[in-house]
Amino acid sequence: MRILDCHFHWWPRAYMERLSSRVVHPLAKPSDKGGYHYQRRADAQWEHFGWPAWFELERQFEDLDRLGHDMSVISSIGPLSVHFSDFSPEEGASAARFWNEQMAWAQRKYAGRFWGTAAIPMVDTRIAIETMERAIGDMGLVGVNIPGMVAGDPRIDAPRLEPFYARAAKLGVPIFMHPTDGYFPEKMEGYDGALYASLGRVVDVSTSTYRLVLSGIMERYPDLKVYVSHTGGALPYQSGRMDKNSTRANLPQKPSTYLKRMWTDTTSPHVLGVKTAIEYYGLDNVMYGSDYPCWEPAEAIEIVEGLGLSAADAEKIFFGNAMRFFGLKEQTQLRKAS
């Protein structure tokens, strides 16, 4: 079976080593488990970021090969995408360029099996646009990652960022929305992180995504391609409440109209949740995602197989929808050419 995993994480170890050489924040230091400890600010707690599987792409492919499918991946940054907006504009541009070059290198080396998405520093709008244009136009990456906040400011819908969204819409660049752990961990502390990990990240991605709706960005740019991870967070399941309680935003259409233009993935260990996402967004707007290495791909595949879809519909979820959303060429053609 052909499977394209649109929610897959590989972090270049070369970037983390670069981050470990810093003496000012944000910075990292190697852990004794083959990953890294990361600290955004001097007054923040050290976070454990990743285990070896995050940084070893060959090992990741070996894990996927054991499943017995023809599997390819689209790599996104995940929670670390907020990091590139914690620098000064110039440092952020340099950090994002290094990350994006690593993604482009892997995309060339594993042509037809690996596609990368770009880091975008959002502190300076001009630099954000230039970084996006270079990553997509020159490096050939297939999408961009948007953080949930910029340098501590959760307003990713700030008026100064409007030109960025306008340019992304014009270029047809897919925007990936993923929890970025920038704000809500401090509001949902305790239980050894269980409250935030299980619920806080849902709130995180839902809040940042809904800002694109309430601000009118989705109204003004109907061609904007937005992919909301984790079956859309809370938004599909509270859509009626969104319509009922958002009238003060003075949108010309109900918020659910804009939400349903977005895309999502199957990254949820809950068959009923995935079924609801398909019913809400439509079968053609849902893509298979495993959140590897945070979730076992075998379990993620089992969830989709448990939906009772026809072979044609399952092919859309597992492969066709993501190929279409990201505008990819057939992987078989690319592999023959590489």
Order of alpha helices (4+ residues) and beta strands (2+ residues): beta-alpha-beta-beta-beta-alpha-beta-alpha-beta-beta-alpha-beta-alpha-beta-alpha-alpha-beta-alpha-alpha-alpha-beta-alpha-beta-alpha-alpha-alpha-alpha
